[in-house]
Amino acid sequence: MLIPVRCWSCGKVVAHLYDQYKTAVDAGEDPQKVLDDIGLERYCCRRMYVGHIDLIDEIAPFSIAREN
């Protein structure tokens, strides 16, 4: 759904880099090179991006609009 703000293992802030990663990978670049370029060197931080599945578009239709 949403990328976590911090890495679950080491605590490094990683969420602010996700847009750069997603844009580059969608453009056809190699994910390994993109992760190196944006500065994610630890394997624990890299797994946050490689293992992420974006489900927000599939879940959004089931959300309930809250009325005040």
PDB file of N, CA, C and O in Angstrom:
ATOM      1  N   MET A   1       0.832  -1.172   0.000  1.00  0.00           N
ATOM      2  CA  MET A   1       0.000   0.000   0.000  1.00  0.00           C
ATOM      3  C   MET A   1       0.881   1.241   0.000  1.00  0.00           C
ATOM      4  O   MET A   1       1.137   1.810  -1.061  1.00  0.00           O
ATOM      5  N   LEU A   2       1.339   1.663   1.140  1.00  0.00           N
ATOM      6  CA  LEU A   2       2.236   2.800   1.219  1.00  0.00           C
ATOM      7  C   LEU A   2       3.588   2.308   1.688  1.00  0.00           C
ATOM      8  O   LEU A   2       3.683   1.399   2.513  1.00  0.00           O
ATOM      9  N   ILE A   3       4.623   2.912   1.158  1.00  0.00           N
ATOM     10  CA  ILE A   3       5.973   2.536   1.576  1.00  0.00           C
ATOM     11  C   ILE A   3       6.170   3.033   3.016  1.00  0.00           C
ATOM     12  O   ILE A   3       5.810   4.172   3.311  1.00  0.00           O
ATOM     13  N   PRO A   4       6.716   2.235   3.900  1.00  0.00           N
ATOM     14  CA  PRO A   4       6.948   2.690   5.278  1.00  0.00           C
ATOM     15  C   PRO A   4       7.925   3.869   5.321  1.00  0.00           C
ATOM     16  O   PRO A   4       8.806   3.982   4.468  1.00  0.00           O
ATOM     17  N   VAL A   5       7.769   4.720   6.292  1.00  0.00           N
ATOM     18  CA  VAL A   5       8.624   5.896   6.420  1.00  0.00           C
ATOM     19  C   VAL A   5      10.050   5.487   6.740  1.00  0.00           C
ATOM     20  O   VAL A   5      10.996   6.049   6.188  1.00  0.00           O
ATOM     21  N   ARG A   6      10.214   4.515   7.625  1.00  0.00           N
ATOM     22  CA  ARG A   6      11.531   4.047   8.030  1.00  0.00           C
ATOM     23  C   ARG A   6      11.697   2.566   7.726  1.00  0.00           C
ATOM     24  O   ARG A   6      10.725   1.816   7.646  1.00  0.00           O
ATOM     25  N   CYS A   7      12.956   2.164   7.558  1.00  0.00           N
ATOM     26  CA  CYS A   7      13.273   0.749   7.378  1.00  0.00           C
ATOM     27  C   CYS A   7      12.929   0.018   8.666  1.00  0.00           C
ATOM     28  O   CYS A   7      13.213   0.508   9.759  1.00  0.00           O
ATOM     29  N   TRP A   8      12.318  -1.153   8.536  1.00  0.00           N
ATOM     30  CA  TRP A   8      11.902  -1.900   9.719  1.00  0.00           C
ATOM     31  C   TRP A   8      13.082  -2.406  10.532  1.00  0.00           C
ATOM     32  O   TRP A   8      12.959  -2.580  11.745  1.00  0.00           O
ATOM     33  N   SER A   9      14.214  -2.645   9.900  1.00  0.00           N
ATOM     34  CA  SER A   9      15.354  -3.223  10.609  1.00  0.00           C
ATOM     35  C   SER A   9      16.292  -2.185  11.204  1.00  0.00           C
ATOM     36  O   SER A   9      16.603  -2.240  12.393  1.00  0.00           O
ATOM     37  N   CYS A  10      16.747  -1.237  10.387  1.00  0.00           N
ATOM     38  CA  CYS A  10      17.776  -0.306  10.854  1.00  0.00           C
ATOM     39  C   CYS A  10      17.231   1.068  11.236  1.00  0.00           C
ATOM     40  O   CYS A  10      17.913   1.822  11.929  1.00  0.00           O
ATOM     41  N   GLY A  11      16.023   1.409  10.802  1.00  0.00           N
ATOM     42  CA  GLY A  11      15.431   2.686  11.178  1.00  0.00           C
ATOM     43  C   GLY A  11      15.765   3.848  10.265  1.00  0.00           C
ATOM     44  O   GLY A  11      15.367   4.978  10.548  1.00  0.00           O
ATOM     45  N   LYS A  12      16.482   3.608   9.179  1.00  0.00           N
ATOM     46  CA  LYS A  12      16.830   4.687   8.254  1.00  0.00           C
ATOM     47  C   LYS A  12      15.572   5.183   7.550  1.00  0.00           C
ATOM     48  O   LYS A  12      14.711   4.385   7.180  1.00  0.00           O
ATOM     49  N   VAL A  13      15.464   6.490   7.365  1.00  0.00           N
ATOM     50  CA  VAL A  13      14.325   7.066   6.660  1.00  0.00           C
ATOM     51  C   VAL A  13      14.463   6.730   5.175  1.00  0.00           C
ATOM     52  O   VAL A  13      15.466   7.072   4.549  1.00  0.00           O
ATOM     53  N   VAL A  14      13.451   6.059   4.612  1.00  0.00           N
ATOM     54  CA  VAL A  14      13.530   5.608   3.225  1.00  0.00           C
ATOM     55  C   VAL A  14      12.361   6.074   2.354  1.00  0.00           C
ATOM     56  O   VAL A  14      12.447   5.977   1.130  1.00  0.00           O
ATOM     57  N   ALA A  15      11.292   6.566   2.931  1.00  0.00           N
ATOM     58  CA  ALA A  15      10.078   6.865   2.172  1.00  0.00           C
ATOM     59  C   ALA A  15      10.264   7.989   1.156  1.00  0.00           C
ATOM     60  O   ALA A  15       9.635   7.967   0.098  1.00  0.00           O
ATOM     61  N   HIS A  16      11.109   8.962   1.452  1.00  0.00           N
ATOM     62  CA  HIS A  16      11.257  10.104   0.562  1.00  0.00           C
ATOM     63  C   HIS A  16      11.936   9.747  -0.765  1.00  0.00           C
ATOM     64  O   HIS A  16      11.908  10.548  -1.699  1.00  0.00           O
ATOM     65  N   LEU A  17      12.534   8.582  -0.862  1.00  0.00           N
ATOM     66  CA  LEU A  17      13.226   8.160  -2.076  1.00  0.00           C
ATOM     67  C   LEU A  17      12.354   7.324  -3.011  1.00  0.00           C
ATOM     68  O   LEU A  17      12.765   7.019  -4.130  1.00  0.00           O
ATOM     69  N   TYR A  18      11.162   6.952  -2.565  1.00  0.00           N
ATOM     70  CA  TYR A  18      10.334   6.017  -3.331  1.00  0.00           C
ATOM     71  C   TYR A  18       9.888   6.590  -4.673  1.00  0.00           C
ATOM     72  O   TYR A  18       9.847   5.854  -5.659  1.00  0.00           O
ATOM     73  N   ASP A  19       9.558   7.863  -4.744  1.00  0.00           N
ATOM     74  CA  ASP A  19       9.122   8.457  -6.021  1.00  0.00           C
ATOM     75  C   ASP A  19      10.233   8.384  -7.068  1.00  0.00           C
ATOM     76  O   ASP A  19       9.975   8.075  -8.231  1.00  0.00           O
ATOM     77  N   GLN A  20      11.464   8.666  -6.655  1.00  0.00           N
ATOM     78  CA  GLN A  20      12.601   8.577  -7.585  1.00  0.00           C
ATOM     79  C   GLN A  20      12.780   7.150  -8.060  1.00  0.00           C
ATOM     80  O   GLN A  20      12.995   6.912  -9.249  1.00  0.00           O
ATOM     81  N   TYR A  21      12.695   6.202  -7.148  1.00  0.00           N
ATOM     82  CA  TYR A  21      12.857   4.788  -7.482  1.00  0.00           C
ATOM     83  C   TYR A  21      11.762   4.339  -8.442  1.00  0.00           C
ATOM     84  O   TYR A  21      12.055   3.723  -9.467  1.00  0.00           O
ATOM     85  N   LYS A  22      10.525   4.635  -8.130  1.00  0.00           N
ATOM     86  CA  LYS A  22       9.392   4.191  -8.940  1.00  0.00           C
ATOM     87  C   LYS A  22       9.460   4.789 -10.341  1.00  0.00           C
ATOM     88  O   LYS A  22       9.202   4.090 -11.321  1.00  0.00           O
ATOM     89  N   THR A  23       9.797   6.052 -10.451  1.00  0.00           N
ATOM     90  CA  THR A  23       9.899   6.719 -11.748  1.00  0.00           C
ATOM     91  C   THR A  23      10.987   6.080 -12.606  1.00  0.00           C
ATOM     92  O   THR A  23      10.772   5.821 -13.790  1.00  0.00           O
ATOM     93  N   ALA A  24      12.146   5.826 -12.018  1.00  0.00           N
ATOM     94  CA  ALA A  24      13.264   5.251 -12.762  1.00  0.00           C
ATOM     95  C   ALA A  24      12.980   3.814 -13.188  1.00  0.00           C
ATOM     96  O   ALA A  24      13.304   3.432 -14.313  1.00  0.00           O
ATOM     97  N   VAL A  25      12.387   3.021 -12.317  1.00  0.00           N
ATOM     98  CA  VAL A  25      12.092   1.625 -12.651  1.00  0.00           C
ATOM     99  C   VAL A  25      10.997   1.554 -13.717  1.00  0.00           C
ATOM    100  O   VAL A  25      11.066   0.714 -14.614  1.00  0.00           O
ATOM    101  N   ASP A  26       9.995   2.420 -13.628  1.00  0.00           N
ATOM    102  CA  ASP A  26       8.944   2.458 -14.645  1.00  0.00           C
ATOM    103  C   ASP A  26       9.486   2.899 -16.000  1.00  0.00           C
ATOM    104  O   ASP A  26       8.924   2.550 -17.039  1.00  0.00           O
ATOM    105  N   ALA A  27      10.584   3.670 -15.994  1.00  0.00           N
ATOM    106  CA  ALA A  27      11.218   4.110 -17.240  1.00  0.00           C
ATOM    107  C   ALA A  27      12.090   3.022 -17.851  1.00  0.00           C
ATOM    108  O   ALA A  27      12.607   3.184 -18.957  1.00  0.00           O
ATOM    109  N   GLY A  28      12.255   1.906 -17.129  1.00  0.00           N
ATOM    110  CA  GLY A  28      12.993   0.776 -17.681  1.00  0.00           C
ATOM    111  C   GLY A  28      14.393   0.577 -17.149  1.00  0.00           C
ATOM    112  O   GLY A  28      15.124  -0.278 -17.649  1.00  0.00           O
ATOM    113  N   GLU A  29      14.784   1.344 -16.149  1.00  0.00           N
ATOM    114  CA  GLU A  29      16.127   1.180 -15.583  1.00  0.00           C
ATOM    115  C   GLU A  29      16.188  -0.058 -14.690  1.00  0.00           C
ATOM    116  O   GLU A  29      15.164  -0.538 -14.205  1.00  0.00           O
ATOM    117  N   ASP A  30      17.381  -0.557 -14.485  1.00  0.00           N
ATOM    118  CA  ASP A  30      17.614  -1.723 -13.639  1.00  0.00           C
ATOM    119  C   ASP A  30      17.406  -1.341 -12.172  1.00  0.00           C
ATOM    120  O   ASP A  30      18.031  -0.395 -11.693  1.00  0.00           O
ATOM    121  N   PRO A  31      16.528  -2.067 -11.441  1.00  0.00           N
ATOM    122  CA  PRO A  31      16.281  -1.720 -10.037  1.00  0.00           C
ATOM    123  C   PRO A  31      17.538  -1.706  -9.169  1.00  0.00           C
ATOM    124  O   PRO A  31      17.653  -0.879  -8.264  1.00  0.00           O
ATOM    125  N   GLN A  32      18.472  -2.604  -9.431  1.00  0.00           N
ATOM    126  CA  GLN A  32      19.702  -2.635  -8.639  1.00  0.00           C
ATOM    127  C   GLN A  32      20.503  -1.346  -8.824  1.00  0.00           C
ATOM    128  O   GLN A  32      21.015  -0.792  -7.851  1.00  0.00           O
ATOM    129  N   LYS A  33      20.614  -0.876 -10.040  1.00  0.00           N
ATOM    130  CA  LYS A  33      21.351   0.359 -10.316  1.00  0.00           C
ATOM    131  C   LYS A  33      20.632   1.565  -9.711  1.00  0.00           C
ATOM    132  O   LYS A  33      21.271   2.470  -9.176  1.00  0.00           O
ATOM    133  N   VAL A  34      19.318   1.572  -9.798  1.00  0.00           N
ATOM    134  CA  VAL A  34      18.542   2.686  -9.245  1.00  0.00           C
ATOM    135  C   VAL A  34      18.724   2.762  -7.735  1.00  0.00           C
ATOM    136  O   VAL A  34      18.909   3.850  -7.191  1.00  0.00           O
ATOM    137  N   LEU A  35      18.675   1.624  -7.053  1.00  0.00           N
ATOM    138  CA  LEU A  35      18.862   1.623  -5.600  1.00  0.00           C
ATOM    139  C   LEU A  35      20.261   2.102  -5.224  1.00  0.00           C
ATOM    140  O   LEU A  35      20.431   2.799  -4.223  1.00  0.00           O
ATOM    141  N   ASP A  36      21.265   1.731  -6.022  1.00  0.00           N
ATOM    142  CA  ASP A  36      22.626   2.231  -5.783  1.00  0.00           C
ATOM    143  C   ASP A  36      22.694   3.733  -5.976  1.00  0.00           C
ATOM    144  O   ASP A  36      23.326   4.436  -5.188  1.00  0.00           O
ATOM    145  N   ASP A  37      22.039   4.233  -7.033  1.00  0.00           N
ATOM    146  CA  ASP A  37      22.094   5.661  -7.355  1.00  0.00           C
ATOM    147  C   ASP A  37      21.396   6.536  -6.308  1.00  0.00           C
ATOM    148  O   ASP A  37      21.854   7.642  -6.019  1.00  0.00           O
ATOM    149  N   ILE A  38      20.303   6.049  -5.746  1.00  0.00           N
ATOM    150  CA  ILE A  38      19.593   6.873  -4.759  1.00  0.00           C
ATOM    151  C   ILE A  38      20.162   6.725  -3.352  1.00  0.00           C
ATOM    152  O   ILE A  38      19.733   7.428  -2.437  1.00  0.00           O
ATOM    153  N   GLY A  39      21.116   5.828  -3.170  1.00  0.00           N
ATOM    154  CA  GLY A  39      21.839   5.750  -1.906  1.00  0.00           C
ATOM    155  C   GLY A  39      21.357   4.683  -0.936  1.00  0.00           C
ATOM    156  O   GLY A  39      21.717   4.720   0.241  1.00  0.00           O
ATOM    157  N   LEU A  40      20.559   3.741  -1.396  1.00  0.00           N
ATOM    158  CA  LEU A  40      20.144   2.649  -0.512  1.00  0.00           C
ATOM    159  C   LEU A  40      21.128   1.504  -0.680  1.00  0.00           C
ATOM    160  O   LEU A  40      21.060   0.750  -1.651  1.00  0.00           O
ATOM    161  N   GLU A  41      22.047   1.378   0.276  1.00  0.00           N
ATOM    162  CA  GLU A  41      23.102   0.376   0.173  1.00  0.00           C
ATOM    163  C   GLU A  41      22.856  -0.829   1.074  1.00  0.00           C
ATOM    164  O   GLU A  41      23.295  -1.934   0.756  1.00  0.00           O
ATOM    165  N   ARG A  42      22.172  -0.637   2.174  1.00  0.00           N
ATOM    166  CA  ARG A  42      21.911  -1.750   3.096  1.00  0.00           C
ATOM    167  C   ARG A  42      20.832  -2.659   2.518  1.00  0.00           C
ATOM    168  O   ARG A  42      19.847  -2.184   1.953  1.00  0.00           O
ATOM    169  N   TYR A  43      21.022  -3.953   2.663  1.00  0.00           N
ATOM    170  CA  TYR A  43      20.051  -4.891   2.104  1.00  0.00           C
ATOM    171  C   TYR A  43      18.705  -4.800   2.808  1.00  0.00           C
ATOM    172  O   TYR A  43      17.672  -5.102   2.211  1.00  0.00           O
ATOM    173  N   CYS A  44      18.706  -4.390   4.061  1.00  0.00           N
ATOM    174  CA  CYS A  44      17.427  -4.279   4.773  1.00  0.00           C
ATOM    175  C   CYS A  44      16.593  -3.128   4.210  1.00  0.00           C
ATOM    176  O   CYS A  44      15.369  -3.232   4.134  1.00  0.00           O
ATOM    177  N   CYS A  45      17.240  -2.043   3.818  1.00  0.00           N
ATOM    178  CA  CYS A  45      16.524  -0.915   3.220  1.00  0.00           C
ATOM    179  C   CYS A  45      16.101  -1.231   1.793  1.00  0.00           C
ATOM    180  O   CYS A  45      15.029  -0.813   1.356  1.00  0.00           O
ATOM    181  N   ARG A  46      16.928  -1.957   1.070  1.00  0.00           N
ATOM    182  CA  ARG A  46      16.616  -2.318  -0.316  1.00  0.00           C
ATOM    183  C   ARG A  46      15.397  -3.225  -0.388  1.00  0.00           C
ATOM    184  O   ARG A  46      14.596  -3.120  -1.317  1.00  0.00           O
ATOM    185  N   ARG A  47      15.254  -4.114   0.588  1.00  0.00           N
ATOM    186  CA  ARG A  47      14.117  -5.032   0.557  1.00  0.00           C
ATOM    187  C   ARG A  47      12.799  -4.295   0.758  1.00  0.00           C
ATOM    188  O   ARG A  47      11.749  -4.786   0.344  1.00  0.00           O
ATOM    189  N   MET A  48      12.839  -3.116   1.394  1.00  0.00           N
ATOM    190  CA  MET A  48      11.623  -2.328   1.566  1.00  0.00           C
ATOM    191  C   MET A  48      11.071  -1.897   0.208  1.00  0.00           C
ATOM    192  O   MET A  48       9.859  -1.760   0.040  1.00  0.00           O
ATOM    193  N   TYR A  49      11.957  -1.685  -0.753  1.00  0.00           N
ATOM    194  CA  TYR A  49      11.543  -1.237  -2.087  1.00  0.00           C
ATOM    195  C   TYR A  49      11.283  -2.413  -3.008  1.00  0.00           C
ATOM    196  O   TYR A  49      10.286  -2.425  -3.729  1.00  0.00           O
ATOM    197  N   VAL A  50      12.155  -3.389  -2.995  1.00  0.00           N
ATOM    198  CA  VAL A  50      12.035  -4.531  -3.904  1.00  0.00           C
ATOM    199  C   VAL A  50      10.805  -5.371  -3.556  1.00  0.00           C
ATOM    200  O   VAL A  50      10.141  -5.897  -4.449  1.00  0.00           O
ATOM    201  N   GLY A  51      10.507  -5.495  -2.287  1.00  0.00           N
ATOM    202  CA  GLY A  51       9.381  -6.314  -1.865  1.00  0.00           C
ATOM    203  C   GLY A  51       8.054  -5.585  -1.774  1.00  0.00           C
ATOM    204  O   GLY A  51       7.044  -6.182  -1.399  1.00  0.00           O
ATOM    205  N   HIS A  52       8.040  -4.303  -2.110  1.00  0.00           N
ATOM    206  CA  HIS A  52       6.826  -3.502  -1.993  1.00  0.00           C
ATOM    207  C   HIS A  52       5.868  -3.793  -3.141  1.00  0.00           C
ATOM    208  O   HIS A  52       6.269  -3.797  -4.305  1.00  0.00           O
ATOM    209  N   ILE A  53       4.601  -4.035  -2.813  1.00  0.00           N
ATOM    210  CA  ILE A  53       3.559  -4.228  -3.815  1.00  0.00           C
ATOM    211  C   ILE A  53       2.563  -3.090  -3.654  1.00  0.00           C
ATOM    212  O   ILE A  53       1.989  -2.904  -2.581  1.00  0.00           O
ATOM    213  N   ASP A  54       2.363  -2.336  -4.717  1.00  0.00           N
ATOM    214  CA  ASP A  54       1.486  -1.170  -4.664  1.00  0.00           C
ATOM    215  C   ASP A  54       0.039  -1.609  -4.891  1.00  0.00           C
ATOM    216  O   ASP A  54      -0.351  -1.908  -6.020  1.00  0.00           O
ATOM    217  N   LEU A  55      -0.749  -1.647  -3.828  1.00  0.00           N
ATOM    218  CA  LEU A  55      -2.128  -2.109  -3.896  1.00  0.00           C
ATOM    219  C   LEU A  55      -3.157  -0.997  -3.713  1.00  0.00           C
ATOM    220  O   LEU A  55      -4.354  -1.283  -3.672  1.00  0.00           O
ATOM    221  N   ILE A  56      -2.735   0.243  -3.604  1.00  0.00           N
ATOM    222  CA  ILE A  56      -3.659   1.321  -3.285  1.00  0.00           C
ATOM    223  C   ILE A  56      -4.759   1.460  -4.339  1.00  0.00           C
ATOM    224  O   ILE A  56      -5.895   1.783  -3.990  1.00  0.00           O
ATOM    225  N   ASP A  57      -4.454   1.225  -5.617  1.00  0.00           N
ATOM    226  CA  ASP A  57      -5.466   1.347  -6.661  1.00  0.00           C
ATOM    227  C   ASP A  57      -6.509   0.235  -6.577  1.00  0.00           C
ATOM    228  O   ASP A  57      -7.651   0.425  -6.995  1.00  0.00           O
ATOM    229  N   GLU A  58      -6.133  -0.904  -6.049  1.00  0.00           N
ATOM    230  CA  GLU A  58      -7.071  -2.006  -5.914  1.00  0.00           C
ATOM    231  C   GLU A  58      -7.928  -1.889  -4.650  1.00  0.00           C
ATOM    232  O   GLU A  58      -9.051  -2.390  -4.617  1.00  0.00           O
ATOM    233  N   ILE A  59      -7.411  -1.238  -3.625  1.00  0.00           N
ATOM    234  CA  ILE A  59      -8.118  -1.128  -2.362  1.00  0.00           C
ATOM    235  C   ILE A  59      -8.981   0.131  -2.292  1.00  0.00           C
ATOM    236  O   ILE A  59      -9.995   0.136  -1.594  1.00  0.00           O
ATOM    237  N   ALA A  60      -8.610   1.176  -2.986  1.00  0.00           N
ATOM    238  CA  ALA A  60      -9.318   2.458  -2.920  1.00  0.00           C
ATOM    239  C   ALA A  60     -10.817   2.357  -3.227  1.00  0.00           C
ATOM    240  O   ALA A  60     -11.600   3.028  -2.555  1.00  0.00           O
ATOM    241  N   PRO A  61     -11.255   1.562  -4.198  1.00  0.00           N
ATOM    242  CA  PRO A  61     -12.704   1.497  -4.451  1.00  0.00           C
ATOM    243  C   PRO A  61     -13.515   0.956  -3.262  1.00  0.00           C
ATOM    244  O   PRO A  61     -14.724   1.179  -3.195  1.00  0.00           O
ATOM    245  N   PHE A  62     -12.879   0.265  -2.345  1.00  0.00           N
ATOM    246  CA  PHE A  62     -13.590  -0.316  -1.207  1.00  0.00           C
ATOM    247  C   PHE A  62     -13.573   0.578   0.019  1.00  0.00           C
ATOM    248  O   PHE A  62     -14.142   0.228   1.052  1.00  0.00           O
ATOM    249  N   SER A  63     -12.925   1.729  -0.087  1.00  0.00           N
ATOM    250  CA  SER A  63     -12.889   2.621   1.070  1.00  0.00           C
ATOM    251  C   SER A  63     -14.260   3.298   1.244  1.00  0.00           C
ATOM    252  O   SER A  63     -14.980   3.530   0.273  1.00  0.00           O
ATOM    253  N   ILE A  64     -14.587   3.595   2.455  1.00  0.00           N
ATOM    254  CA  ILE A  64     -15.876   4.186   2.779  1.00  0.00           C
ATOM    255  C   ILE A  64     -15.679   5.679   2.953  1.00  0.00           C
ATOM    256  O   ILE A  64     -14.820   6.124   3.714  1.00  0.00           O
ATOM    257  N   ALA A  65     -16.481   6.439   2.242  1.00  0.00           N
ATOM    258  CA  ALA A  65     -16.432   7.895   2.403  1.00  0.00           C
ATOM    259  C   ALA A  65     -17.042   8.257   3.755  1.00  0.00           C
ATOM    260  O   ALA A  65     -18.156   7.840   4.071  1.00  0.00           O
ATOM    261  N   ARG A  66     -16.322   9.015   4.530  1.00  0.00           N
ATOM    262  CA  ARG A  66     -16.816   9.396   5.858  1.00  0.00           C
ATOM    263  C   ARG A  66     -17.556  10.732   5.765  1.00  0.00           C
ATOM    264  O   ARG A  66     -17.045  11.715   5.228  1.00  0.00           O
ATOM    265  N   GLU A  67     -18.741  10.733   6.290  1.00  0.00           N
ATOM    266  CA  GLU A  67     -19.530  11.957   6.283  1.00  0.00           C
ATOM    267  C   GLU A  67     -19.562  12.548   7.677  1.00  0.00           C
ATOM    268  O   GLU A  67     -19.705  11.833   8.669  1.00  0.00           O
ATOM    269  N   ASN A  68     -19.429  13.846   7.737  1.00  0.00           N
ATOM    270  CA  ASN A  68     -19.438  14.528   9.038  1.00  0.00           C
ATOM    271  C   ASN A  68     -20.812  15.045   9.334  1.00  0.00           C
ATOM    272  O   ASN A  68     -21.031  15.651  10.382  1.00  0.00           O
TER     273      ASN A  68
END
